Amino acid sequence: MIYDKNYDFSFSGLKTAVLYDYKKRSKKIGSSKAYIEEMSYQIEQAIIDVLISKTIKACKDLKINSVILGGGVSANKELIKEFKKRCKKEKIDFISPIHKFSGDNASMIGLTALFSPNIKNITWQKAKANSNYKING
């Protein structure tokens, strides 16, 4: 995927590869701390490599001078470290929130709803999910 000429990324193939690798292992190895740690490291690194590679490719192709990282992935310290290093090398500005302001997208939507002028006098017990709800005005 990292060598594809597009900007797409999906990690379903990676998940499948991990599942097949796990199934090939004995129960003892598959549940060992060493296997879990190594597999976790390799998965994280594969995802980081693809995210950064595709992002930098898009910046170069589209003549974009900065990258802003947001959402849940902005809490990943290794991703931020690698992005900073690569963006510096490529002379691309990199911006990400400080760690305490990084969070899951659902939390950010909840916070937005809390401060939304459209939501007044509604308790969480009476709130109804609506994927088409307008956040502002």
Sequence and secondary structure as in RCSB ss.txt:
>XXXX:A:sequence
MIYDKNYDFSFSGLKTAVLYDYKKRSKKIGSSKAYIEEMSYQIEQAIIDVLISKTIKACKDLKINSVILGGGVSA
NKELIKEFKKRCKKEKIDFISPIHKFSGDNASMIGLTALFSPNIKNITWQKAKANSNYKING
>XXXX:A:secstr
 TTSSSS    HHHHHHHHHHHHHS HHHHTSHHHHHHHHHHHHHHHHHHHHHHHHHHHHHHT  EEE  SGGGG
 HHHHHHHHHHHHHHT EEE   GGG   HHHHHHHHHHH TT  S  TTT    TT  S  
